[in-house]
């Protein structure tokens, strides 16, 4: 087998899109269904999701059917996997907090079912305790380390990736969206949630300005110059440069979006045949960037 055949695109995705593992853990937690005593089979998820599951849990694809079968026997197996994933994969406050919310909901579901197994109840208690400890540790860590400095460090790092062309195989707006998701799920997003008022506004202005400059450079236009149509902003690179794995990652990261509340995010990440009516026909780097920033940081808490 050649080196190209051995290459797993999910390895590249996980290293470049740091937001994918964080979102994966949250989705895994949300997929645990206590009331119905079943698990969402990997076959109902995207191919990327299944490959990520294999990679993060250390299981080869040929063992997937056996894993699924064991999980459908009860939720204990899924909770054990969730403990492992939160320990080894989830790093951001956003991910840990959302998993903790889900676990609290699962505890309520279990409490309403008198015949639920003691093992499941104990597994939930252990997981809840573990998550509480993780949240406390993260809070102490944030208290010790300047949150703004960590946010600025991540901003510099992610913008450096963009400037170095690591997202160049995506559309112009796809690059901007990928960068914003990286920041939203990382130290920058954690800091954003910890501040308010003028501090929050200044943070978003700095982010928007950096993204506008880089997007304008990529598009080879002035900061305020408009390109004739939105098609230019959303056009894929040349066929030889098309990055299927990267586009799958964007679709996965943006599966929370909808045409009504987040038309730009939906159009860019999901690439529907018919674009939302709210998607502007003409646009500048500023208009595209500020629209995405508004949808992702101000209009949704995902």
Secondary structure, 3 states (H helix, E strand, C coil): CCHHHHCCHHHHHHHHCHHHHHHHHHHHHHCEECCCCEECCHHHCCHHHHHHHHHHHCCCHHHHHHHHHHHCCCCHHHHHHHHHHHHHCCCCHHHHHHHHHHHHHHHHHHHCCCCCCHHHHHHHHHHHHHHHHHHHHHHHHHHHCCHHHHHHHHHHHHHHHHHCCCCCCCCHHHHHHHHHHHHHCCHHHHHHHHCCHHHHHHHHHHHHHHHHHHHHHHHCCCCCCEECCHHHHHCCCCHHHCCHHHHHHHHHHCCCCCCCCCHHHHHHHHCCCCCCCCCCCCEEHHHHHHHHHHHHHHCCCC
